[in-house]
Amino acid sequence: MAAITTGRYGFALLGVVQAVLIFTITILTVPLPLVAREFGLGPSGVLLLSAAYGLSFSSLLLLGGRLADRHGGRPVLRAGLALLAAASIACALAPGYPVLLASRFVQGAGAALAAPAAVAVVRVLHPEPAAYRRAMATWGGLSVLGATAGSVVSGAVAAAVSWRWLFAVPVLVALAGLARSAALPAAAPAGTRPALDLRGAALATAGVCAASYALVGSTEHGWHSPGTYGPLAAGLALLIVFAAAERRTADPLLPPGFLADRRRATALAAVMATAAGTALTFVLLSLYLQQLRGWSAAATSAAFLPYAAVLLLSGRLAGPLTVRYGPPAVTAGGLAVAAAGLGLLAGLAPDSGYALGLLPGLLLLPAGAAAAFAGAAVLATGGVPPERTGLAAGVFNTAMELGPTAGLAALMALAATRPSVVGGYAAAFAAAAVGLALTAVAVAALPRSTKPNGSTVPDRTTMPNGTTVPDPTTIPSATEHANHIEEFTP
């Protein structure tokens, strides 16, 4: 009983940390105009400030995962939380734009350490394959919950007091995590400790950062500007060099065969598509309601409250459904429902009412997104040995970050081709819906390794050295046979 209590307590603590890491990305989305007025920022300054946290977060995740695999989850988690707390305090007290911008970059670096390390600790808390699978099914919905909470809370807090108070949330959670982390297991990573691969880390970090910056900047500069295609070309070139270098490295940061696994690659595509669709909804509807309909920031945040409520409920159900029906089925079903929600939003018009024009889509989208993230998290992080858990978590979180970055850039570019603003928004929603529907078809075509009754059939997965072995997350243990219908409850 003590072990179960510790596991549930530890998972709850780590789950809150994960949600807040994503929450911190979105806390300046709604009040960004207020920050721009206070510091006198132009479009370029606003763009860089909005992207700073996500740029460092996504760029450093592979390195964070490698550090967690090398040194164990708990010490890397503590380092990430300490960095996040210090940077969040600096953001809240920032006297000017340079300090705020630099602090947002450091916040993202702390998150890049903490996110994969938290998953590494979850793996130690739940070593049984069935328990780990249930834990990751729940984990998958935490990111979208954090992003939603950030968008809902930020407008209300900024309107009531100040945007600076928003940074109290990551400060308090990081300090609480540091204080309570002693209760987490301190087990060292299993097997041989991987090498650090500093060359691969530098190439991956620079490549992802440059390409992401170009995609974010494309909404302001356009695709034909040197400010867009210059960094994009540099980023892609660096990533090509990274891929070539990894093939010649004895212990690569990202093993070449890691993304060749069909189930994992398809799951990561599902994560990117779903993250892009949800991010698009918050961005476009925030612009629509505030700039075209004249709503306040607080009213705009309130408009997403039903979205948040459905997300909480569906997130609670997604984990048990994933265990019962299998990750591919739940992921595909979630993608289809989310696509339907975006399809309803594609009917957006200048005079769309909230109750009939927006609310139906805002109810379907989170219901599907929670299921898609839950199933995809199991598919994306399964099939790796314990000493590669940080790598799997880093790749999963990278997909979560790159989805909105690349997806928003492409969809906003599509929206800009339409003669009317609202028509462009509708076209972007329609394109996102088609993307999710196609991804649902791809996931549905995956071979199922989990039967509806909870029993499992061993699957094969590609190991770092290129060999194939049975997937450890699909091999039933004695405990799983006895408890295969038990639901994971954090």
Long-range contacts (C-beta under 8 A, 24 or more apart in sequence): 6-125, 6-183, 7-125, 7-126, 7-131, 8-489, 8-490, 9-183, 10-121, 10-122, 10-125, 10-183, 10-184, 10-185, 11-122, 11-125, 11-126, 11-135, 11-138, 11-490, 12-490, 13-176, 13-177, 13-180, 13-181, 13-183, 13-184, 14-118, 14-121, 14-122, 14-125, 14-184, 15-138, 15-139, 15-142, 15-490, 16-173, 16-177, 17-77, 17-81, 17-114, 17-118, 17-173, 17-174, 17-177, 18-115, 18-118, 18-139, 18-142, 18-143, 18-146, 19-142, 19-143, 19-145, 19-146, 19-149, 20-146, 20-169, 20-170, 20-173, 20-174, 21-57, 21-84, 21-111, 21-114, 21-115, 21-146, 21-170, 22-142, 22-143, 22-144, 22-145, 22-146, 22-147, 22-150, 22-400, 23-146, 23-147, 23-149, 23-150, 23-153, 23-169, 23-170, 24-53, 24-84, 24-88, 24-107, 24-111, 24-150, 24-169, 24-170, 25-53, 25-54, 25-57, 25-146, 25-147, 25-150, 26-146, 26-147, 26-150, 26-151, 26-154, 26-282, 27-150, 27-153, 27-154, 27-163, 27-166, 27-167, 27-169, 28-154, 28-163, 28-166, 29-150, 29-151, 29-154, 29-282, 29-283, 29-286, 30-151, 30-154, 30-155, 30-158, 30-286, 30-297, 30-300, 30-301, 31-154, 31-155, 31-157, 31-158, 31-163, 31-166, 31-297, 34-158, 34-163, 34-297, 35-100, 35-163, 39-96, 39-97, 39-100, 41-97, 43-220, 44-220, 45-97, 47-216, 47-217, 47-219, 47-220, 48-101, 49-97, 49-100, 49-101, 49-104, 50-216, 51-212, 51-213, 51-216, 52-101, 52-104, 52-105, 52-108, 53-104, 53-105, 53-107, 53-108, 53-111, 54-108, 54-212, 54-216, 54-401, 54-404, 54-405, 55-105, 55-108, 55-209, 55-212, 55-213, 55-216, 56-104, 56-105, 56-106, 56-107, 56-108, 56-109, 56-112, 56-209, 57-108, 57-109, 57-111, 57-112, 57-115, 57-397, 57-401, 58-108, 58-112, 58-208, 58-209, 58-212, 58-397, 58-398, 58-401, 58-402, 58-405, 59-112, 59-204, 59-205, 59-206, 59-208, 59-209, 59-212, 60-108, 60-109, 60-112, 60-113, 60-205, 61-112, 61-115, 61-116, 61-394, 61-395, 61-397, 61-398, 61-401, 62-200, 62-201, 62-204, 62-205, 62-253, 62-254, 62-391, 62-394, 62-395, 62-398, 63-112, 63-201, 63-204, 63-205, 63-253, 63-394, 64-112, 64-113, 64-114, 64-115, 64-116, 64-117, 64-390, 64-394, 65-116, 65-390, 65-391, 65-392, 65-393, 65-394, 65-395, 66-194, 66-196, 66-197, 66-201, 66-253, 66-390, 66-391, 66-394, 67-113, 67-117, 67-196, 67-390, 68-113, 68-116, 68-117, 68-119, 68-120, 68-189, 68-389, 68-390, 68-393, 68-394, 69-120, 69-189, 69-193, 69-194, 69-387, 69-388, 69-389, 69-390, 69-391, 70-189, 70-193, 70-194, 70-195, 70-196, 71-189, 71-193, 72-120, 72-186, 72-187, 72-188, 72-189, 73-117, 73-118, 73-119, 73-120, 73-121, 73-123, 73-124, 73-184, 73-189, 73-389, 73-390, 74-117, 74-121, 74-181, 74-184, 74-185, 74-186, 75-186, 76-113, 76-114, 76-116, 76-117, 76-120, 76-390, 77-113, 77-114, 77-117, 77-118, 77-120, 77-121, 77-177, 77-181, 77-184, 78-178, 78-181, 79-110, 79-113, 80-110, 80-111, 80-112, 80-113, 80-114, 80-115, 80-117, 81-110, 81-114, 81-174, 81-175, 81-177, 81-178, 81-181, 82-110, 82-174, 82-178, 83-107, 83-109, 83-110, 83-113, 84-110, 84-111, 84-114, 84-170, 84-174, 85-110, 85-170, 85-171, 85-174, 85-175, 85-178, 86-110, 88-167, 88-170, 88-171, 88-174, 89-167, 89-171, 91-164, 91-167, 92-164, 92-165, 92-167, 92-168, 92-171, 93-164, 94-164, 107-170, 110-174, 115-393, 115-394, 115-397, 116-389, 116-390, 116-391, 116-393, 116-394, 116-397, 117-390, 118-393, 119-381, 119-389, 119-390, 119-392, 119-393, 119-396, 120-189, 120-389, 120-390, 120-393, 121-184, 121-185, 123-386, 123-389, 124-185, 124-187, 124-386, 125-184, 125-185, 127-386, 128-477, 128-479, 128-480, 129-472, 129-473, 129-474, 129-475, 129-476, 129-477, 129-480, 130-323, 130-476, 130-477, 130-479, 130-480, 130-483, 130-484, 130-486, 131-479, 131-488, 132-473, 133-322, 133-323, 133-378, 133-382, 133-473, 134-319, 134-322, 134-323, 134-486, 134-487, 134-488, 135-488, 135-490, 136-377, 136-378, 136-381, 136-382, 137-318, 137-319, 137-320, 137-322, 137-323, 137-327, 137-374, 137-375, 137-377, 137-378, 137-488, 138-315, 138-318, 138-319, 138-374, 138-488, 138-490, 139-377, 140-318, 140-373, 140-374, 140-375, 140-376, 140-377, 140-378, 141-311, 141-314, 141-315, 141-318, 141-319, 141-370, 141-373, 141-374, 142-315, 143-275, 143-373, 143-397, 143-400, 144-274, 144-275, 144-278, 144-311, 144-315, 144-366, 144-369, 144-370, 144-373, 145-308, 145-311, 145-312, 145-315, 145-370, 147-278, 147-279, 147-282, 148-278, 148-282, 148-304, 148-307, 148-308, 148-311, 148-366, 149-308, 151-282, 151-286, 151-301, 151-304, 152-301, 152-302, 152-304, 152-305, 152-307, 152-308, 153-301, 154-301, 155-296, 155-297, 155-298, 155-300, 155-301, 156-297, 156-298, 156-301, 156-302, 158-297, 159-296, 159-297, 159-298, 160-298, 189-386, 189-387, 189-390, 190-385, 190-386, 190-387, 191-385, 191-386, 191-387, 192-387, 193-387, 194-251, 194-387, 195-250, 195-251, 197-249, 197-251, 197-252, 197-253, 199-245, 199-249, 200-242, 200-245, 200-246, 200-249, 200-252, 200-253, 200-254, 201-253, 203-238, 203-239, 203-241, 203-242, 203-245, 204-239, 204-242, 204-253, 204-254, 206-235, 206-238, 207-235, 207-236, 207-237, 207-238, 207-239, 207-241, 207-242, 208-235, 208-239, 208-398, 208-402, 209-235, 210-234, 210-235, 210-238, 211-235, 211-236, 211-239, 212-401, 212-402, 212-405, 215-405, 215-406, 215-408, 215-409, 216-405, 216-408, 216-409, 218-409, 218-412, 218-413, 219-408, 219-409, 219-412, 219-413, 223-413, 252-464, 253-391, 254-391, 254-395, 255-391, 255-464, 255-465, 256-466, 257-462, 257-463, 257-464, 257-466, 258-391, 258-395, 258-462, 258-464, 259-395, 260-462, 261-383, 261-461, 261-462, 262-446, 263-328, 263-379, 263-382, 263-383, 263-446, 263-459, 263-461, 264-379, 264-380, 264-382, 264-383, 264-461, 266-379, 266-439, 266-442, 266-443, 266-446, 267-327, 267-331, 267-375, 267-376, 267-377, 267-379, 267-380, 267-443, 268-376, 268-380, 268-395, 268-396, 268-399, 269-399, 269-439, 269-442, 270-331, 270-335, 270-372, 270-375, 270-376, 270-379, 270-439, 270-443, 271-372, 271-373, 271-376, 271-377, 271-380, 271-396, 271-399, 271-400, 271-403, 272-399, 272-400, 272-402, 272-403, 272-406, 272-407, 273-335, 273-403, 273-407, 273-432, 273-435, 273-436, 273-439, 274-334, 274-335, 274-338, 274-369, 274-372, 274-373, 274-376, 274-403, 274-436, 275-399, 275-400, 275-401, 275-403, 275-404, 275-407, 276-403, 276-404, 276-406, 276-407, 276-408, 276-411, 276-432, 276-435, 277-338, 277-339, 277-342, 277-365, 277-369, 277-407, 277-432, 277-433, 277-435, 277-436, 278-338, 278-365, 278-366, 278-369, 278-404, 279-403, 279-404, 279-407, 279-408, 280-342, 280-404, 280-407, 280-408, 280-411, 280-428, 280-429, 280-432, 281-342, 281-345, 281-361, 281-362, 281-365, 281-429, 283-408, 284-415, 284-425, 284-428, 284-429, 285-345, 285-358, 285-362, 287-425, 288-348, 288-422, 288-425, 292-350, 292-421, 292-422, 303-354, 303-358, 303-362, 304-362, 306-359, 306-362, 306-363, 307-362, 307-363, 307-365, 307-366, 308-366, 310-362, 310-363, 310-366, 310-367, 311-366, 311-367, 311-369, 311-370, 314-366, 314-367, 314-368, 314-369, 314-370, 314-371, 315-370, 315-374, 317-370, 317-371, 318-370, 318-371, 318-373, 318-374, 318-375, 319-374, 319-487, 319-488, 320-487, 320-488, 321-371, 321-374, 322-371, 322-374, 322-375, 322-378, 323-454, 323-487, 323-488, 324-452, 324-454, 324-485, 325-450, 325-452, 326-375, 326-448, 326-449, 326-450, 326-451, 326-452, 327-375, 327-376, 327-378, 327-379, 327-382, 327-450, 328-375, 328-379, 328-443, 328-444, 328-446, 328-448, 329-375, 329-444, 329-448, 330-371, 330-372, 330-374, 330-375, 331-371, 331-372, 331-374, 331-375, 331-376, 331-379, 331-440, 331-443, 332-375, 332-440, 332-441, 332-443, 332-444, 333-368, 333-371, 333-440, 334-367, 334-368, 334-369, 334-370, 334-371, 334-372, 334-373, 334-374, 334-375, 335-368, 335-372, 335-436, 335-437, 335-439, 335-440, 335-443, 336-368, 336-436, 336-437, 336-440, 337-364, 337-367, 337-368, 337-371, 338-364, 338-365, 338-367, 338-368, 338-369, 338-372, 338-436, 339-368, 339-433, 339-434, 339-436, 339-437, 339-440, 340-364, 340-368, 340-433, 341-365, 341-366, 341-367, 341-368, 342-429, 342-430, 342-432, 342-433, 342-436, 343-429, 343-430, 343-433, 345-426, 345-429, 346-426, 346-427, 346-429, 346-430, 346-433, 347-426, 348-422, 348-425, 348-426, 348-429, 349-422, 349-426, 350-420, 350-422, 375-443, 376-443, 378-473, 379-446, 382-461, 382-471, 382-472, 382-473, 382-474, 383-459, 383-461, 383-471, 383-472, 383-473, 383-474, 384-461, 384-472, 385-463, 385-472, 388-464, 407-432, 407-435, 449-474, 450-474, 453-484, 454-484, 454-485, 455-481, 455-484, 456-480
